[in-house]
Amino acid sequence: MEPKVKAGIWVSMAIRLSDMAGRPAAVLRKGDPDSGGILCLLRGRDGFVVLSQARDAEGRPSWVRGTGAAPVEEALANAYVDRQVKRDPDLWVLEFEAPDLMPPFEARMI
């Protein structure tokens, strides 16, 4: 199992990588700086995808498309985020401009 990076540090890294790639990013909601989970909204040309943190079978950090494989409308993405925040008030919520719906950070998808 890989060591876990503190959420606040990971958020800073992701925002910086997005900035370096010329893609605007914003922290929509601050969560627990040490152990909060992270949701990433990817705003694309065709809609939104929400990525949620997960671990794969070997315990490695990974991401899952919480809203499904296809892009969804903004209202559906926001409803997904709202449901997750109600379950876990320590969540961070980030939004990235991602015309291709690909995250601006390294992401292992499951």
N, C-alpha and C positions, 0 to 999 in steps of 0.2 A: 504494500500500500504506500502510495506517495504521500509525503507530508502535506498538510493543508496550509495554505497561505491565508493570512488574516484577510477578511473581507474588504476592509478599508484599503489595504495595500493593493489587493487585486483590482479594485475599482479604479484606483489612481493609475495603475498600469494600463488598464483597458481604455480609459479616457485618453491617456497619452498616446497609445498606439493609434487610436482612432484619429486623433489630431494630426499625428504624423502622416497618416494616410489621406489627409484632406477631407475627412468625413466628420461633420459635426456630431457631437455627442453631448448628452446631458444626464445629470443625476436627477431623476424625477422624485425619488424617495430615498432618504438615508435610513439605513438599517443599523444593526449592531456592528460596530467597527471591528470586532474581533471574530465573531462566529456567525454573523448573519448570512443567510442565503442570498442568492442573486438571481434576478430575472432580467433578461435583456430583450427589449423591444427592438426589432429591426424594421425600420421604416423603408419600404421599397417602392418601386414604381407601381407594383401591382397590389400593394396592401402591406399588411404587417405579419410578422412571425414573432412569436414570443419564445425565447429560449430559457429553459430552466436548468439549473445545475443538477447534476446527478453523478453517480459513480457507476462505472461499468462492473462487470463480473469480477474483475481482478482488483477492484477498489480504486482504479484510476479516475481522476476528475474527467467528467464528460458533460455533454449537454444533450438535452432532449427538446424537440419542438413541441412545446406544451399546447399549442393551438393547431397542431397537425402539420402535415407536409405542405399543404397549399396555403398561400397567403390568405389572410382574413381581413375584414373591414376593421377600421379603428375601434368601433364600438365593441366588437367581439374581443379584440385584443385587450381593451381596457377592462372588460367584464372578467376576463381570465385573471388579469393582474389583481383586480379587486378581490376575487375569491381567494387567491393565494395569500394576499396580505391579511385577510380575515383569519386564515388558518395560522399564519406565521407573522406576527407583527414586527419581527426583527429583519424582514426582507429588505434588501436594496432593490431599487428599480432603476435601470438605466435605459436610455433610448439612443440608438445609433442611426444615422442616415446610412442606409445600405441599399442603394438602387438595385443591386444584384441579390439582395437578401442573404448575403454572406457576412458573417461577423468580421470586424476589423482586428480580431485577436485570434490566436491559435485556439481552435475548438475541435475536440474529438466528439463527433456526433454519434448518438446511439438511437 
